[in-house]
């Protein structure tokens, strides 16, 4: 079963990285793989490589990921429209940026909640 694929691109000059996630089969979704791998990935890019921010884009109709983006403290940086593959109305694409400081604060809040719940 394909859980998903991540592709990450580093802009060393800006000290930022771009994360792309392709979700896998429907039956594999919602089991925590994205969040679990994201935590390890962000720790590596921010704490080991010293990146200052991460960027991503999300289709405007992807309510589940937009909820995660909102809860994670990401900042909207741009909105563009791309032609739909099958024709019809253009698709809205939103670009976001998350600063290392915001990620660290949110990660700390998550860890505190986890200790309280344990």
Secondary structure per residue as TSV (DSSP state, phi and psi in degrees):
chain	resnum	aa	ss	phi	psi
A	1	X	-	360.0	128.0
A	2	X	-	-81.1	118.2
A	3	X	-	-83.2	-41.5
A	4	X	E	163.5	173.6
A	5	X	E	-133.4	136.1
A	6	X	E	-113.2	140.2
A	7	X	E	-130.4	128.6
A	8	X	E	-123.5	138.8
A	9	X	E	-127.4	132.3
A	10	X	E	-104.5	132.6
A	11	X	E	-106.2	93.6
A	12	X	T	-62.0	-36.7
A	13	X	T	-64.0	-40.0
A	14	X	T	-89.7	-9.4
A	15	X	T	57.8	43.8
A	16	X	E	-129.3	158.1
A	17	X	E	-132.7	151.0
A	18	X	E	-106.6	131.4
A	19	X	E	-114.2	131.6
A	20	X	E	-121.0	131.8
A	21	X	E	-126.8	126.0
A	22	X	E	-108.1	115.1
A	23	X	E	-75.4	150.5
A	24	X	-	-90.7	-146.6
A	25	X	-	-63.5	147.7
A	26	X	G	-56.0	-40.6
A	27	X	G	-65.2	-19.7
A	28	X	G	-90.5	-7.8
A	29	X	T	-79.8	153.1
A	30	X	T	76.1	18.3
A	31	X	S	-107.9	6.4
A	32	X	S	96.0	-1.5
A	33	X	H	-63.1	-42.0
A	34	X	H	-62.7	-49.2
A	35	X	H	-65.7	-42.2
A	36	X	H	-65.3	-44.6
A	37	X	H	-72.4	-32.1
A	38	X	H	-62.7	-43.6
A	39	X	H	-58.4	-47.6
A	40	X	H	-65.5	-42.9
A	41	X	H	-62.7	-47.9
A	42	X	H	-66.0	-39.9
A	43	X	H	-57.7	-43.5
A	44	X	I	-64.8	-50.7
A	45	X	I	-66.8	-39.4
A	46	X	I	-81.8	-49.1
A	47	X	I	-83.2	-37.1
A	48	X	I	-90.3	-49.6
A	49	X	S	-85.4	-14.4
A	50	X	-	75.4	26.5
A	51	X	-	-65.9	149.4
A	52	X	-	-95.7	-23.8
A	53	X	E	-160.2	160.8
A	54	X	E	-122.6	146.7
A	55	X	E	-123.3	154.9
A	56	X	E	-158.0	166.5
A	57	X	E	-126.9	149.1
A	58	X	E	-139.8	136.0
A	59	X	E	-66.8	139.3
A	60	X	T	-62.0	-22.4
A	61	X	T	-86.1	-1.6
A	62	X	-	-89.2	75.9
A	63	X	H	-60.2	-37.6
A	64	X	H	-62.9	-46.1
A	65	X	H	-74.1	-35.2
A	66	X	H	-61.6	-32.8
A	67	X	H	-65.4	-44.5
A	68	X	H	-61.4	-43.7
A	69	X	H	-60.5	-46.0
A	70	X	H	-63.5	-47.0
A	71	X	H	-66.0	-26.9
A	72	X	T	-83.4	-6.2
A	73	X	T	84.8	17.1
A	74	X	-	-66.7	149.3
A	75	X	E	-105.0	131.8
A	76	X	E	-70.9	126.3
A	77	X	E	-111.6	-22.8
A	78	X	E	-166.6	152.2
A	79	X	E	-132.4	126.9
A	80	X	E	-129.7	170.7
A	81	X	E	-127.3	130.5
A	82	X	E	-116.7	146.9
A	83	X	-	-60.6	138.6
A	84	X	-	-71.9	139.7
A	85	X	T	-57.9	-41.2
A	86	X	T	-89.9	11.4
A	87	X	S	87.8	-174.3
A	88	X	S	87.8	-159.4
A	89	X	S	-65.2	145.6
A	90	X	-	-61.6	155.7
A	91	X	E	-99.7	132.8
A	92	X	E	-80.7	130.9
A	93	X	E	-123.1	123.2
A	94	X	E	-106.1	134.2
A	95	X	E	-104.2	139.5
A	96	X	E	-132.6	157.3
A	97	X	E	-137.4	136.5
A	98	X	E	-122.2	120.4
A	99	X	E	-78.7	151.4
A	100	X	H	-55.5	-43.0
A	101	X	H	-61.1	-41.3
A	102	X	H	-66.6	-44.9
A	103	X	H	-58.3	-45.4
A	104	X	H	-62.4	-42.1
A	105	X	H	-63.1	-46.8
A	106	X	H	-65.2	-38.9
A	107	X	H	-64.2	-39.5
A	108	X	H	-64.5	-41.4
A	109	X	H	-63.1	-41.1
A	110	X	H	-64.2	-42.4
A	111	X	H	-64.9	-40.2
A	112	X	H	-63.2	-43.9
A	113	X	H	-60.8	-41.8
A	114	X	H	-63.2	-38.8
A	115	X	H	-68.3	-37.3
A	116	X	H	-67.2	-35.5
A	117	X	H	-78.5	-19.0
A	118	X	-	-79.5	360.0
